[in-house]
Amino acid sequence: MSDFKELVDEISELAKKICFDRNDPIFSNISNNSWNAFEGNLKYAMLYYHWLSAAMLILKPKMVLELGTSLGRGFLSMFYTLPKDSQIITVSIEEELGCEVWDGIKELDRCHFIRGNDLENITVNKIKELSGDAIDFLFIDTVHTDLHFKQELELYLPMVKDRSLVAVDDIYMSISMMEFWNKLPYKKMDLTNPFHLYAPPAKGLVGFGVFKKGG
Ligand SMILES: C[S@@+](CC[C@H](N)C(=O)[O-])C[C@H]1O[C@@H](n2cnc3c(N)ncnc32)[C@H](O)[C@@H]1O
């Protein structure tokens, strides 16, 4: 447990120092509205973006998978600090990633946006092919129910390399999710405080956690 805790603590410490630079080329295609929304989230304790960014710096994963792209904030946070020879795959059932964001980066062969249901074979197979069954960091952020989360673990955990980290957003979003998270049989840490206490504008507890595959 201590190696895992030390590693997660190291990432958490670095996360407090991460600063997203509006002038970085990665953010250059974001409209002011998108940028303001991103920064606005950070002010409301959505600091797990900082944690994800710090995780890329410390873990230097070669292959990252995000389930649930939405507006691409998690994706951008990771891409911002992703080593230059690494790849990132992000999956979403709807094409929500702001076009202006994607237009700026889609030419890069180390980013892969997959539109599809992450529980369907066609999506699973695409990810299997792209990742070569060798994912070094997984971020799960789609439907926050125990059933969906359980199915995602069954499908994607086998593709994650042993001893790699899996971050999970919104672990307290539903009672079923919270119960499932509490029973997960892995080394895990609840990083809700301070990384994802509330979801603006609501003040409900949302949560953020990380676990380690294998021993
Ligand atoms: C909470 S948002 C993701 C937020 C994003 N990770 C971020 O940090 O900005 C949830 C996303 O999951 C997607 N989603 C929901 N069900 C899905 C499914 N079955 N397969 C793939 N994506 C799904 C939604 O379309 C939405 O983009």
The ligand as a MOL file (V3000), in Angstrom:
LIG
                    3D

  0  0  0     0  0            999 V3000
M  V30 BEGIN CTAB
M  V30 COUNTS 27 29 0 0 0
M  V30 BEGIN ATOM
M  V30 1 C -18.9970 13.6310 -17.1930 0
M  V30 2 S -18.8180 13.7140 -18.9300 0 CHG=1
M  V30 3 C -17.0840 13.5250 -19.1690 0
M  V30 4 C -16.2570 14.6900 -18.6940 0
M  V30 5 C -14.8400 14.6970 -19.2210 0
M  V30 6 N -14.1280 13.4650 -18.9170 0
M  V30 7 C -14.0630 15.8530 -18.6540 0
M  V30 8 O -13.2290 15.6510 -17.7520 0
M  V30 9 O -14.2550 16.9880 -19.1030 0 CHG=-1
M  V30 10 C -19.4690 12.1700 -19.4270 0
M  V30 11 C -19.2410 11.8130 -20.8770 0
M  V30 12 O -19.4950 10.4160 -21.0650 0
M  V30 13 C -20.1330 10.2330 -22.3280 0
M  V30 14 N -20.8420 8.9560 -22.2870 0
M  V30 15 C -21.9830 8.6160 -21.6650 0
M  V30 16 N -22.2940 7.3340 -21.8670 0
M  V30 17 C -21.3020 6.8130 -22.6390 0
M  V30 18 C -21.0590 5.5330 -23.2020 0
M  V30 19 N -21.8720 4.5080 -22.9780 0
M  V30 20 N -19.9670 5.3650 -23.9630 0
M  V30 21 C -19.1190 6.4000 -24.1940 0
M  V30 22 N -19.3040 7.6440 -23.6870 0
M  V30 23 C -20.3750 7.8520 -22.9090 0
M  V30 24 C -21.0370 11.4380 -22.4340 0
M  V30 25 O -21.3900 11.6470 -23.7760 0
M  V30 26 C -20.1280 12.5370 -21.8570 0
M  V30 27 O -19.2970 13.0420 -22.8540 0
M  V30 END ATOM
M  V30 BEGIN BOND
M  V30 1 1 1 2
M  V30 2 1 2 3
M  V30 3 1 2 10
M  V30 4 1 3 4
M  V30 5 1 4 5
M  V30 6 1 5 6
M  V30 7 1 5 7
M  V30 8 2 7 8
M  V30 9 1 7 9
M  V30 10 1 10 11
M  V30 11 1 11 12
M  V30 12 1 11 26
M  V30 13 1 12 13
M  V30 14 1 13 14
M  V30 15 1 13 24
M  V30 16 1 14 15
M  V30 17 1 14 23
M  V30 18 2 15 16
M  V30 19 1 16 17
M  V30 20 1 17 18
M  V30 21 2 17 23
M  V30 22 1 18 19
M  V30 23 2 18 20
M  V30 24 1 20 21
M  V30 25 2 21 22
M  V30 26 1 22 23
M  V30 27 1 24 25
M  V30 28 1 24 26
M  V30 29 1 26 27
M  V30 END BOND
M  V30 END CTAB
M  END
